[in-house]
Amino acid sequence: MRRIESGKVLSNHKLAEGVYRMDISLPEISSEVQGPGQFISLTVGEGWQMPLRRPMSIASVENGSVSIIYKIFGKGTEWLKDRYEGDVIEAIGPLGNIFSLDNINIKETILIGGGVGVAPILYLHEQLSKDVLDHLLIVGAVTAAEHFLEHTPNAGIYLTTDDGTVGEKGTVMTLLEVLVDKLENPYIIACGPEPMLAAIHNYSTEKNIPGQIAVESYMACGTGLCQGCIIQTSKNGSIEHSYHKRYSLVCCDGPVYNIDAIRI
């Protein structure tokens, strides 16, 4: 059940260049969170200067608090960066669906996160680690300054950078192809910017590799009213299909989809 709740900022600190983590006391919302993949929508700013809420993937839930990881993109996230311990923020949540774990215990799972898409991926990574489910983790960034994890291949954690300043040089796709070739039954779970997800979607479709994608989308309401976060499904586009069969609302039907269920 989604709730509207105002909570105090417990901490707000820099993780890497332009990347921050905020912990918010939201006991009612946190009690309703079902797992990795869901998000909350935050009110930012004072007055009507920024009327639209900002959707933020949940990075963890602990002791009545909800954590988010966000990147500075504009005025809304700049406002978030300037919040201090004790400041109050209003949130709606939890919103969206979660990653399905039905196939994970019988597959060789590769988790992939890029940009702020690392938040739900790290949440899932933490859950799988607690459940002692084998998996690999790939996190991509442009340069080393944007990373806040350690490149530890022996522990199954791989970092990539476009400029090669840490980890493997190149995008996540370069490393993904190498790892997939070593696995018998790979299963991909990814979240990140659209170009990254499009590349993963095309690759997994071509190689017939199953998996799930958590889609990032601009959202005005987060509840399905504005119809602004549509994504095309993989269903046939013939005229007998209604609008709601050909398109899906990320905020309500997603953000997690089976790779073969959508078009990117």
Sequence and secondary structure as in RCSB ss.txt:
>XXXX:A:sequence
MRRIESGKVLSNHKLAEGVYRMDISLPEISSEVQGPGQFISLTVGEGWQMPLRRPMSIASVENGSVSIIYKIFGK
GTEWLKDRYEGDVIEAIGPLGNIFSLDNINIKETILIGGGVGVAPILYLHEQLSKDVLDHLLIVGAVTAAEHFLE
HTPNAGIYLTTDDGTVGEKGTVMTLLEVLVDKLENPYIIACGPEPMLAAIHNYSTEKNIPGQIAVESYMACGTGL
CQGCIIQTSKNGSIEHSYHKRYSLVCCDGPVYNIDAIRI
>XXXX:A:secstr
  EEEEEEEEEEEEEETTEEEEEEE HHHHHH  STT EEEE  SSTTSS S EEEEEEEEETTEEEEEEE  SH
HHHHHHT  TT EEEEEEEES     TTGGGSEEEEEEEGGGHHHHHHHHHHHHHTT  EEEEEEESSGGG  S 
 BGGGTEEEEETT SSSEES HHHHHHHHHTT SSEEEEEES HHHHHHHHHHHHHHT  EEEE     SSSSSS
S  SEEEBSS   TTS HHHHEEEHHHH SEEEGGGB  
